[in-house]
Amino acid sequence: MPLDRRHFLLQSGSAAAVVALFGQGCASTPAPPSTRPGETLGFTGVPASLRDGIVVPPEYEWQLLYPWGSPTGVAGRMPLFAPDAGNSADDQAVQAGMHHDGMHFFALDASGERGLLVMNHEYTDEQLLHTDGVKEWTAAKVRKSLHAMGVSVIEVRRNGQGWQQVLPSPFARRVHGNTPMRIAGPAAGTPLMRTAANPAGDAVFGTFANCAMGVTPWGTYLTCEENFHGYFGGPKEAARNATPAQRRYGTVAGSQWVEYWRFDERFDLSRHPNEPHRFGWVVEIDPFDPTATPVKRTALGRKRQESATCTIATDGRLVVYMGDDSRFEYIYKFVSRDKVHPGTDAAARAANRHLLDEGTLYAARYDAGGRGKWLELTHGRDGLDAAHGFADQAEVLIHARLAGDVVGATKMDRPEWIAIHPQSGEVYVTLTNNSQRGDAGKPGPDAANPRAANLFGGILRWREDAGDAASTGFSWDHFALAGDPAQPGSGARYPTAGADMFGAPDGLHFDRGGLLWIQTDLSGQVIGKPPYTSLGNNQMLCADPASGRIKRFLTGPNGCEITGCVVTPDRRTLFVNIQHPGEARDDGDTKHNSAWPDGAEPGSARPRSATLAIRRRDGGIVGT
């Protein structure tokens, strides 16, 4: 999700018994179902389109699941969606949140036809969420807004009618902006984490701004807190006292997107300056235990988290790859101190309970010539000391962006989702765009980010030395530089001449067969306009890295982002999220240009983010 004008407009109103553990790209994935030669990307590609609806290949079909406001399935608490947005804050706490994003499928049986879908809800469109929009803010609206973000855990099952949500379900759960959570790791309990409400600095209410995600080898879900900064505010006059760290993270009074601070004092930066330090983390959730307390894992560093993609190093330690989705920010890697305890049952989850609390955090440097190095972010090394503003390791982690500056990491073009090839172990990252690259006073092009005014983004990949994810050296190259090659000076480059073009790559997912699913997030304000005209609405493509072929698989409704893709273990169902359909194309326009999925014409219904279940009509492997 880009940090741009649209975020402000939409939110302020101013304008498993058997668990599929490694669907997000862990190198320990079992061998995939076989695919006959010539079948890969054998589907009929779909053209770029501005059609207000879902388009998939003719040999595929899709179903709608769990749109915003649907009951989550908590027994005795299943309020239906009110089309006029009349649901209360208490209703929203047990309903699908807004703006579905990162997602994973955890199988509950050996057939893979019963499982848990766990998904993020990234942000709120206040105009849609409340019956009267934001003409007037109230404490009740703040509560409802906080309840519309976070994470859903729902149970789904496939039968003769396709995929259906199980209602009620003993697993059903909403985790949201008021859910009690534990803070763990090196920053827990330290001075910058302490507040008036929590003097111990070890507990916090809520997670929000949940974008990408990850899955641990022991079967827990990692949700990433991305643009948390926009929810903190305060009187504008307090901005003059903002520290360099606050300015770097965007937690500056007067710059908020929503007016939470007027009705919930923990969001008032002038009164509780440490509260934002308790957000911007990777949060671990046990999807199999609805009573388990989520945990914020501070050893992984604080940033605008994008992705927490797990794999296992040669020696058995856990490795987590992360991006920081802002212009000129960094790519990170965490390597655990201890080895992963094998297994996916409750005992294994308990045995690995502290694995994410001890280890080493690194930031990436991409050098010319296709080589790179992981730079250690450890207090007392490479300038990370009191002289540079870091009193201890907790401050290095809380201000990971500033630590990356000191060690000389490479400033990237908005690093977002990270995916790992299940056979080769190659790591792929989307760099969504950076229109400010090369502007006066901003970093210019470099080897890893070669285009000034980078409007279209691309996909970069690397190979860790000796095939070991814990290595501190790697080689890298560009898998694709996105855009329209027909436009003079675009700099677009794809691995093959016949590849379907795209722009603003965001979501990435490797299925077990090694097919790479690519999702795009062009802002609603640029869709259909030069220089993006030829790209149409946002889309999902499928790539075969072995051949370099890239083929368009899906196009979405007006204004939407395509995100949150996951393929079931048998590779016969693909779940994907349609986020913020109807996002206005005109800067300053609060009218939605789609009523998907409930209405045929804009204005006929409130657009609702939702999940699709996509299958081949003949029941075969998706992507073939």
C-alpha positions as CSV (number, residue, x, y, z in Angstrom):
1,M,0.0,0.0,0.0
2,P,1.7,3.3,-1.0
3,L,2.1,6.1,1.4
4,D,0.6,8.9,-0.7
5,R,-2.2,11.4,-1.0
6,R,-4.8,8.7,-1.2
7,H,-4.2,7.5,2.3
8,F,-5.0,11.0,3.7
9,L,-8.0,11.4,1.4
10,L,-9.6,8.1,2.3
11,Q,-9.0,8.3,6.0
12,S,-9.5,11.9,6.8
13,G,-12.5,12.5,4.5
14,S,-10.7,15.6,3.2
15,A,-11.2,15.1,-0.2
16,A,-2.9,-27.6,10.9
17,A,-3.6,-31.4,11.8
18,V,-1.6,-30.9,8.5
19,V,-0.5,-27.3,8.3
20,A,0.5,-25.6,5.1
21,L,3.4,-23.8,6.8
22,F,5.5,-22.6,4.0
23,G,3.1,-21.1,1.4
24,Q,4.9,-17.8,1.8
25,G,8.1,-19.3,0.6
26,C,10.1,-21.3,3.1
27,A,12.9,-23.4,1.6
28,S,11.7,-26.4,3.6
29,T,8.6,-26.9,1.5
30,P,7.8,-30.5,0.5
31,A,8.0,-31.4,-3.2
32,P,5.2,-29.9,-5.2
33,P,2.5,-31.8,-7.2
34,S,3.9,-32.6,-10.6
35,T,3.2,-30.5,-13.6
36,R,3.6,-32.0,-17.1
37,P,6.0,-30.2,-19.4
38,G,4.4,-27.5,-21.4
39,E,1.6,-26.9,-18.9
40,T,3.2,-24.1,-17.0
41,L,1.4,-20.8,-17.6
42,G,-0.9,-22.8,-20.0
43,F,-3.9,-20.6,-19.1
44,T,-5.4,-18.1,-21.5
45,G,-3.9,-14.7,-20.6
46,V,-6.3,-11.9,-19.9
47,P,-5.8,-8.4,-21.5
48,A,-5.2,-5.2,-19.5
49,S,-8.6,-3.8,-18.7
50,L,-10.5,-0.9,-17.2
51,R,-13.6,-3.0,-16.7
52,D,-15.2,-2.6,-13.3
53,G,-15.2,-6.3,-12.3
54,I,-13.2,-9.5,-11.9
55,V,-11.7,-10.9,-15.1
56,V,-10.0,-14.4,-15.0
57,P,-9.0,-16.8,-17.8
58,P,-12.1,-18.5,-19.3
59,E,-11.0,-21.9,-18.0
60,Y,-11.1,-20.6,-14.4
61,E,-13.9,-19.6,-12.1
62,W,-14.1,-17.5,-8.9
63,Q,-16.2,-17.3,-5.7
64,L,-16.6,-14.5,-3.3
65,L,-15.7,-15.0,0.4
66,Y,-15.8,-12.9,3.5
67,P,-16.4,-9.3,2.3
68,W,-16.0,-6.4,4.8
69,G,-18.7,-6.7,7.5
70,S,-19.3,-10.4,7.2
71,P,-19.6,-12.3,10.5
72,T,-16.2,-13.8,11.5
73,G,-17.9,-16.8,13.0
74,V,-17.5,-16.2,16.8
75,A,-20.3,-18.3,18.4
76,G,-23.2,-16.2,19.7
77,R,-21.8,-13.0,18.1
78,M,-22.5,-13.0,14.4
79,P,-24.0,-9.7,13.4
80,L,-24.8,-9.3,9.7
81,F,-23.4,-6.5,7.6
82,A,-25.6,-3.3,7.6
83,P,-25.6,-1.9,4.0
84,D,-26.0,1.7,5.5
85,A,-22.8,1.2,7.7
86,G,-25.0,1.1,10.8
87,N,-23.1,-1.6,12.5
88,S,-21.7,-0.6,15.9
89,A,-18.1,-0.7,17.1
90,D,-19.0,-3.9,19.0
91,D,-20.4,-5.4,15.8
92,Q,-17.3,-4.5,13.9
93,A,-15.1,-6.3,16.5
94,V,-16.5,-9.6,15.3
95,Q,-16.9,-8.9,11.6
96,A,-14.6,-8.8,8.7
97,G,-12.4,-5.7,8.8
98,M,-11.8,-3.3,6.0
99,H,-9.3,-3.5,3.2
100,H,-8.1,-7.2,3.2
101,D,-4.4,-7.6,2.6
102,G,-1.8,-10.2,3.4
103,M,-3.3,-13.7,3.9
104,H,-2.4,-17.4,4.5
105,F,-4.2,-20.7,4.4
106,F,-3.5,-23.1,7.2
107,A,-4.8,-26.6,6.4
108,L,-6.8,-28.4,9.0
109,D,-6.9,-31.9,7.4
110,A,-4.8,-34.0,5.1
111,S,-7.1,-33.3,2.1
112,G,-6.5,-29.5,2.3
113,E,-10.2,-29.0,1.8
114,R,-10.7,-27.6,5.3
115,G,-8.6,-24.9,6.8
116,L,-8.1,-21.5,8.4
117,L,-7.8,-18.3,6.3
118,V,-5.9,-15.7,8.3
119,M,-5.8,-12.3,6.8
120,N,-4.9,-8.7,7.5
121,H,-7.1,-5.7,7.4
122,E,-4.9,-2.8,6.6
123,Y,-6.7,0.5,7.0
124,T,-10.0,2.2,7.1
125,D,-12.0,4.3,4.7
126,E,-13.9,6.5,7.2
127,Q,-16.4,7.7,4.5
128,L,-17.6,4.1,4.0
129,L,-17.2,2.9,7.6
130,H,-19.7,5.3,9.2
131,T,-23.2,6.2,8.2
132,D,-22.4,9.9,8.0
133,G,-18.7,9.7,7.1
134,V,-16.5,12.0,9.2
135,K,-18.6,15.1,9.4
136,E,-18.2,14.7,13.1
137,W,-15.7,12.5,15.0
138,T,-16.8,10.7,18.1
139,A,-15.3,8.2,20.5
140,A,-17.6,5.5,19.1
141,K,-16.3,6.2,15.6
142,V,-12.7,5.9,16.9
143,R,-13.5,2.5,18.4
144,K,-15.2,1.2,15.3
145,S,-12.3,2.4,13.2
146,L,-9.8,0.6,15.4
147,H,-12.0,-2.6,15.2
148,A,-12.0,-2.4,11.4
149,M,-8.3,-3.0,11.2
150,G,-6.1,-5.9,12.4
151,V,-6.5,-9.6,11.6
152,S,-9.3,-12.1,10.9
153,V,-9.1,-15.9,11.5
154,I,-11.9,-17.7,9.7
155,E,-12.6,-21.3,9.0
156,V,-13.4,-22.4,5.5
157,R,-14.3,-25.7,3.9
158,R,-14.7,-26.9,0.3
159,N,-17.8,-28.9,-0.6
160,G,-19.9,-29.5,-3.7
161,Q,-20.8,-25.8,-3.8
162,G,-17.2,-24.7,-3.6
163,W,-15.5,-22.9,-0.7
164,Q,-17.8,-21.9,2.2
165,Q,-17.1,-20.1,5.5
166,V,-17.8,-22.3,8.5
167,L,-20.2,-20.4,10.8
168,P,-19.8,-20.6,13.7
169,S,-16.2,-21.9,14.2
170,P,-14.2,-22.6,17.3
171,F,-11.2,-21.0,15.6
172,A,-13.0,-17.8,14.6
173,R,-11.3,-14.7,15.9
174,R,-10.8,-11.0,15.3
175,V,-7.6,-9.3,16.4
176,H,-7.9,-5.5,16.2
177,G,-6.7,-2.1,17.4
178,N,-8.0,-2.7,21.0
179,T,-6.9,-6.4,21.5
180,P,-4.5,-6.8,24.5
181,M,-1.0,-7.8,23.4
182,R,2.3,-8.7,24.9
183,I,5.6,-6.9,24.0
184,A,8.6,-9.2,23.9
185,G,12.3,-9.1,23.0
186,P,15.1,-6.7,23.7
187,A,13.0,-3.5,23.6
188,A,10.3,-4.8,26.0
189,G,10.3,-3.0,29.3
190,T,12.9,-0.4,28.2
191,P,12.3,3.4,28.9
192,L,11.1,4.3,25.3
193,M,8.4,1.6,25.6
194,R,6.9,2.7,28.9
195,T,3.8,4.8,29.0
196,A,1.4,6.1,31.7
197,A,-1.0,3.3,31.0
198,N,1.7,0.6,31.0
199,P,4.7,1.7,33.1
200,A,6.3,-1.7,32.7
201,G,6.5,-1.2,28.9
202,D,5.6,-4.8,28.3
203,A,1.9,-4.7,27.1
204,V,-0.1,-2.7,24.6
205,F,-3.6,-2.5,23.2
206,G,-3.9,-3.4,19.6
207,T,-2.4,-3.8,16.2
208,F,-3.4,-1.8,13.1
209,A,-2.2,-0.8,9.7
210,N,-1.6,-4.5,9.0
211,C,-0.3,-5.0,5.5
212,A,1.9,-7.9,4.5
213,M,2.6,-11.0,6.6
214,G,4.6,-14.2,7.1
215,V,4.3,-17.7,8.4
216,T,6.6,-19.4,10.9
217,P,7.8,-23.0,10.5
218,W,5.9,-23.9,13.7
219,G,2.6,-22.7,12.3
220,T,2.0,-19.2,13.6
221,Y,1.1,-16.1,11.6
222,L,3.2,-12.9,11.5
223,T,1.3,-9.7,10.8
224,C,3.2,-6.6,9.9
225,E,2.3,-3.1,11.2
226,E,3.0,-0.8,8.3
227,N,1.6,2.8,8.1
228,F,0.9,3.1,11.9
229,H,2.2,6.7,12.0
230,G,-0.9,8.2,10.4
231,Y,-3.1,7.3,13.4
232,F,-1.1,9.4,15.9
233,G,-1.6,13.1,16.1
234,G,-2.0,16.1,18.3
235,P,-2.2,19.9,18.3
236,K,-0.2,21.3,15.4
237,E,1.8,23.6,17.7
238,A,3.4,20.5,19.3
239,A,5.1,19.7,16.0
240,R,7.8,22.2,16.7
241,N,9.1,19.9,19.4
242,A,9.3,16.8,17.2
243,T,12.6,14.9,17.4
244,P,14.6,13.7,14.4
245,A,13.4,10.1,15.1
246,Q,9.8,11.2,15.2
247,R,10.2,13.1,11.9
248,R,11.9,10.1,10.3
249,Y,9.0,7.8,11.3
250,G,6.3,10.4,10.5
251,T,4.9,10.6,14.0
252,V,4.5,14.3,14.1
253,A,1.6,16.1,15.7
254,G,-0.7,17.8,13.1
255,S,0.1,15.4,10.3
256,Q,-2.4,12.7,11.3
257,W,-4.8,11.1,8.9
258,V,-7.6,10.6,11.5
259,E,-8.6,12.4,14.6
260,Y,-8.1,9.6,17.1
261,W,-6.1,11.7,19.4
262,R,-9.1,13.9,20.3
263,F,-11.0,11.0,21.7
264,D,-8.4,8.4,22.7
265,E,-5.6,10.1,24.5
266,R,-3.0,7.4,23.9
267,F,-2.9,8.7,20.3
268,D,-2.0,12.2,21.4
269,L,1.7,12.7,20.8
270,S,1.9,15.7,23.0
271,R,0.8,13.6,26.0
272,H,2.1,10.2,25.2
273,P,5.2,10.4,23.0
274,N,6.3,6.8,23.7
275,E,3.0,5.2,22.5
276,P,4.1,5.1,18.8
277,H,7.2,3.2,19.8
278,R,4.9,0.3,20.6
279,F,3.8,0.1,16.9
280,G,5.6,-0.7,13.7
281,W,6.5,-4.2,14.8
282,V,6.0,-7.8,13.5
283,V,3.2,-9.4,15.6
284,E,3.0,-13.2,16.1
285,I,-0.5,-14.7,16.3
286,D,-1.4,-18.4,17.0
287,P,-4.3,-19.0,14.6
288,F,-5.1,-22.4,16.3
289,D,-5.7,-20.9,19.7
290,P,-8.2,-18.0,19.8
291,T,-7.3,-17.4,23.5
292,A,-3.6,-16.9,22.9
293,T,-2.2,-13.4,23.4
294,P,-0.6,-11.9,20.3
295,V,3.1,-10.9,20.8
296,K,5.0,-8.0,19.3
297,R,8.5,-9.3,18.5
298,T,10.9,-6.3,19.0
299,A,14.0,-8.2,18.0
300,L,12.9,-7.9,14.4
301,G,13.1,-4.1,14.5
302,R,10.6,-1.2,14.2
303,K,9.8,0.2,10.8
304,R,6.8,0.5,8.5
305,Q,6.8,-3.3,8.3
306,E,6.2,-4.9,5.0
307,S,6.6,-8.7,4.9
308,A,8.0,-11.1,7.4
309,T,9.0,-14.0,5.1
310,C,10.5,-17.0,6.9
311,T,13.0,-19.6,5.8
312,I,15.5,-21.9,7.6
313,A,19.2,-21.5,7.5
314,T,21.6,-24.4,6.7
315,D,22.3,-24.9,10.4
316,G,18.6,-24.9,11.4
317,R,18.2,-21.3,12.6
318,L,15.2,-19.2,11.5
319,V,15.7,-16.3,9.0
320,V,13.1,-13.6,8.5
321,Y,13.2,-11.2,5.6
322,M,11.5,-7.8,5.9
323,G,11.0,-4.6,3.9
324,D,10.2,-1.1,5.0
325,D,7.6,0.3,2.6
326,S,8.6,4.0,2.3
327,R,10.7,5.8,-0.2
328,F,14.5,5.5,0.4
329,E,14.1,2.9,3.2
330,Y,15.8,-0.5,3.7
331,I,15.5,-4.2,3.4
332,Y,16.2,-6.2,6.6
333,K,17.0,-9.7,7.7
334,F,16.7,-11.3,11.1
335,V,18.6,-14.5,12.0
336,S,17.6,-16.2,15.2
337,R,20.2,-17.2,17.8
338,D,18.7,-20.6,18.3
339,K,17.6,-23.4,16.0
340,V,14.0,-24.1,15.1
341,H,12.4,-26.9,17.1
342,P,10.7,-29.2,14.5
343,G,7.0,-29.7,14.4
344,T,3.8,-27.8,13.9
345,D,1.6,-28.9,16.8
346,A,1.0,-27.1,20.1
347,A,4.1,-28.5,21.7
348,A,6.3,-27.2,18.8
349,R,4.6,-23.8,19.0
350,A,5.4,-23.7,22.7
351,A,9.0,-24.9,22.1
352,N,9.6,-22.1,19.6
353,R,7.8,-19.4,21.7
354,H,11.0,-17.4,22.3
355,L,12.8,-18.0,19.0
356,L,11.9,-14.6,17.6
357,D,13.2,-12.8,20.7
358,E,16.9,-13.5,20.4
359,G,19.0,-13.0,17.3
360,T,20.7,-10.6,15.0
361,L,19.1,-7.9,12.8
362,Y,20.7,-6.9,9.5
363,A,20.1,-4.3,6.8
364,A,21.1,-4.8,3.2
365,R,23.6,-3.0,1.1
366,Y,23.4,-3.6,-2.7
367,D,26.7,-2.9,-4.3
368,A,27.5,-2.2,-8.0
369,G,28.5,-5.3,-9.9
370,G,25.7,-7.5,-8.5
371,R,27.2,-8.2,-5.0
372,G,25.7,-7.2,-1.7
373,K,26.3,-7.5,2.0
374,W,24.1,-7.8,5.2
375,L,25.2,-5.1,7.7
376,E,24.7,-6.0,11.3
377,L,22.6,-3.8,13.5
378,T,24.1,-4.5,16.8
379,H,24.7,-1.9,19.5
380,G,28.4,-1.1,19.9
381,R,29.3,-2.0,16.4
382,D,29.8,0.1,13.2
383,G,28.9,3.3,14.9
384,L,25.7,2.1,16.6
385,D,26.7,3.7,20.0
386,A,25.8,6.5,22.3
387,A,27.8,9.0,20.2
388,H,25.3,8.4,17.4
389,G,22.2,8.4,19.6
390,F,21.9,4.7,20.5
391,A,22.1,4.1,24.3
392,D,21.6,0.3,23.9
393,Q,20.2,-2.4,21.6
394,A,16.6,-1.5,22.4
395,E,17.2,2.0,20.9
396,V,18.8,0.4,17.8
397,L,15.7,-1.7,17.3
398,I,13.1,1.0,18.1
399,H,15.0,3.3,15.7
400,A,16.0,0.7,13.1
401,R,15.7,3.2,10.3
402,L,18.3,5.4,11.9
403,A,20.5,2.5,12.5
404,G,20.4,1.6,8.9
405,D,21.5,5.1,8.1
406,V,24.6,4.8,10.3
407,V,25.8,1.5,8.9
408,G,25.3,2.6,5.2
409,A,22.5,0.3,4.0
410,T,21.1,1.0,0.5
411,K,18.1,3.3,0.3
412,M,15.5,1.4,-1.8
413,D,12.5,2.3,-3.9
414,R,9.8,1.2,-1.4
415,P,10.6,-2.4,-0.6
416,E,7.4,-4.4,-0.1
417,W,6.6,-8.1,-0.3
418,I,9.4,-10.7,-0.2
419,A,9.0,-14.3,-1.5
420,I,11.4,-17.2,-1.6
421,H,11.6,-19.7,-4.4
422,P,10.7,-23.1,-2.8
423,Q,13.4,-25.0,-4.7
424,S,16.2,-22.6,-5.5
425,G,16.0,-20.5,-2.4
426,E,16.3,-17.3,-4.4
427,V,14.7,-14.3,-2.7
428,Y,12.5,-11.9,-4.6
429,V,11.3,-8.4,-3.5
430,T,9.0,-6.0,-5.0
431,L,10.2,-2.4,-5.2
432,T,6.9,-0.6,-5.9
433,N,8.0,2.8,-7.1
434,N,9.7,6.0,-6.1
435,S,8.8,9.2,-8.0
436,Q,11.2,11.2,-5.8
437,R,14.4,9.3,-6.8
438,G,16.8,11.9,-8.2
439,D,14.8,14.9,-7.0
440,A,16.8,17.8,-5.6
441,G,18.1,16.9,-2.2
442,K,17.1,13.2,-2.6
443,P,19.3,10.2,-3.4
444,G,19.9,9.6,-7.1
445,P,19.8,6.4,-9.0
446,D,22.1,3.6,-8.0
447,A,22.8,0.0,-9.1
448,A,19.8,-1.5,-7.3
449,N,17.5,1.4,-8.0
450,P,18.6,2.5,-11.5
451,R,15.8,4.8,-12.6
452,A,15.3,8.4,-11.6
453,A,11.6,9.3,-11.1
454,N,10.8,5.6,-10.8
455,L,7.1,5.6,-11.6
456,F,6.6,1.8,-12.2
457,G,8.9,-0.1,-9.8
458,G,10.2,-3.6,-10.4
459,I,11.3,-6.9,-8.8
460,L,14.8,-7.5,-7.5
461,R,16.2,-10.8,-6.5
462,W,19.2,-12.2,-4.7
463,R,21.0,-15.5,-3.9
464,E,22.6,-15.9,-0.5
465,D,26.2,-17.1,-0.6
466,A,26.6,-20.9,-0.5
467,G,22.8,-21.1,-0.5
468,D,22.7,-20.4,3.2
469,A,20.0,-17.8,4.3
470,A,22.2,-16.9,7.3
471,S,25.0,-15.8,5.1
472,T,26.2,-12.2,5.3
473,G,27.0,-12.0,1.5
474,F,24.8,-12.4,-1.6
475,S,24.6,-11.8,-5.3
476,W,21.7,-9.9,-6.8
477,D,20.1,-8.9,-10.1
478,H,16.9,-7.4,-11.5
479,F,14.2,-9.9,-12.4
480,A,12.0,-7.2,-14.0
481,L,12.0,-3.4,-14.3
482,A,8.3,-2.7,-14.7
483,G,6.5,-0.3,-17.0
484,D,5.5,0.0,-20.7
485,P,8.5,-0.8,-22.9
486,A,6.8,1.1,-25.8
487,Q,7.1,4.4,-23.9
488,P,10.4,6.2,-24.8
489,G,12.7,6.4,-21.9
490,S,10.6,4.1,-19.7
491,G,13.6,1.9,-18.9
492,A,11.2,-1.1,-18.6
493,R,12.8,-4.5,-19.0
494,Y,11.3,-7.9,-18.6
495,P,13.0,-11.3,-18.6
496,T,11.5,-12.2,-21.9
497,A,10.2,-10.2,-24.8
498,G,6.7,-11.5,-24.7
499,A,6.1,-10.9,-21.0
500,D,2.9,-9.1,-20.0
501,M,3.7,-5.7,-18.6
502,F,2.7,-4.3,-15.3
503,G,3.4,-1.4,-12.9
504,A,3.7,-0.8,-9.2
505,P,4.3,-4.5,-8.2
506,D,3.4,-5.1,-4.6
507,G,2.2,-8.5,-3.4
508,L,4.4,-11.6,-4.2
509,H,3.7,-15.3,-3.5
510,F,5.6,-18.4,-4.6
511,D,3.4,-21.5,-4.8
512,R,4.9,-24.9,-4.1
513,G,5.6,-25.6,-7.8
514,G,7.8,-22.5,-8.1
515,L,5.3,-20.2,-9.9
516,L,5.6,-16.6,-8.8
517,W,2.3,-14.7,-8.4
518,I,2.7,-10.9,-8.8
519,Q,0.1,-8.4,-7.7
520,T,0.0,-4.7,-8.5
521,D,-1.0,-1.5,-6.6
522,L,-1.3,1.5,-8.9
523,S,-2.9,4.3,-7.0
524,G,-6.5,5.0,-7.9
525,Q,-5.5,8.6,-8.8
526,V,-3.3,7.4,-11.7
527,I,-5.2,4.3,-13.0
528,G,-6.2,4.9,-16.7
529,K,-4.1,8.1,-17.0
530,P,-0.8,8.7,-18.7
531,P,1.8,7.3,-18.4
532,Y,-0.1,4.4,-16.9
533,T,-2.9,4.2,-19.5
534,S,-1.8,0.9,-21.1
535,L,-1.7,-0.9,-17.8
536,G,-5.4,-0.7,-17.0
537,N,-6.8,-1.6,-13.6
538,N,-4.6,-3.4,-11.0
539,Q,-3.9,-7.0,-11.8
540,M,-2.3,-10.3,-10.9
541,L,0.2,-12.0,-13.1
542,C,1.9,-15.4,-12.9
543,A,5.6,-15.7,-13.7
544,D,7.8,-18.8,-14.3
545,P,11.2,-17.7,-13.2
546,A,12.8,-20.7,-15.0
547,S,11.7,-19.5,-18.4
548,G,11.2,-15.8,-17.7
549,R,7.6,-15.9,-18.9
550,I,5.1,-13.6,-17.3
551,K,1.4,-13.8,-18.0
552,R,-1.5,-11.7,-16.8
553,F,-4.0,-13.9,-14.9
554,L,-6.6,-11.5,-13.3
555,T,-7.7,-7.9,-13.5
556,G,-9.8,-6.2,-10.8
557,P,-12.6,-3.7,-10.3
558,N,-12.1,0.0,-10.6
559,G,-9.8,1.5,-8.0
560,C,-8.9,-1.7,-6.3
561,E,-5.5,-3.1,-5.3
562,I,-4.9,-6.8,-5.8
563,T,-3.1,-8.3,-2.8
564,G,-2.9,-11.2,-0.3
565,C,-2.4,-14.2,-2.6
566,V,-2.0,-17.7,-1.3
567,V,-2.3,-21.1,-3.1
568,T,-3.5,-24.2,-1.2
569,P,-1.1,-27.1,-0.6
570,D,-2.6,-29.1,-3.4
571,R,-2.3,-26.1,-5.8
572,R,-5.9,-26.4,-6.8
573,T,-7.3,-23.2,-5.2
574,L,-5.9,-19.7,-5.2
575,F,-7.1,-17.3,-2.6
576,V,-6.6,-13.6,-3.4
577,N,-7.8,-10.3,-1.8
578,I,-9.5,-7.4,-3.6
579,Q,-8.7,-4.3,-1.5
580,H,-10.4,-0.9,-1.6
581,P,-12.5,-1.3,-4.7
582,G,-13.9,2.0,-5.9
583,E,-10.9,4.2,-4.8
584,A,-11.5,7.5,-6.6
585,R,-9.4,8.4,-9.6
586,D,-9.5,12.2,-9.0
587,D,-7.3,13.7,-6.3
588,G,-9.7,15.3,-3.8
589,D,-12.7,13.3,-4.9
590,T,-14.3,11.3,-2.1
591,K,-16.8,9.6,-4.4
592,H,-16.2,5.9,-5.1
593,N,-16.1,4.7,-8.7
594,S,-17.2,1.2,-8.0
595,A,-19.9,-0.6,-6.0
596,W,-18.2,-4.0,-6.2
597,P,-19.2,-6.6,-5.2
598,D,-22.8,-5.8,-4.2
599,G,-23.8,-3.2,-6.8
600,A,-23.7,-2.9,-10.6
601,E,-23.2,0.9,-10.7
602,P,-21.1,3.3,-8.6
603,G,-23.2,4.6,-5.8
604,S,-25.6,1.7,-5.8
605,A,-23.9,0.0,-2.8
606,R,-20.9,0.5,-0.5
607,P,-17.8,-1.1,-2.1
608,R,-16.4,-3.8,0.1
609,S,-13.0,-5.5,0.1
610,A,-13.3,-9.2,-0.1
611,T,-11.5,-12.5,-0.7
612,L,-11.8,-14.6,-3.9
613,A,-11.4,-18.3,-4.2
614,I,-10.2,-19.2,-7.7
615,R,-10.1,-22.6,-9.3
616,R,-9.7,-24.3,-12.7
617,R,-13.1,-25.4,-14.0
618,D,-11.6,-28.9,-14.4
619,G,-10.2,-29.0,-10.9
620,G,-6.6,-28.9,-12.1
621,I,-3.5,-27.1,-10.8
622,V,-3.8,-23.3,-10.9
623,G,-1.3,-21.5,-13.1
624,T,-1.4,-24.2,-15.7
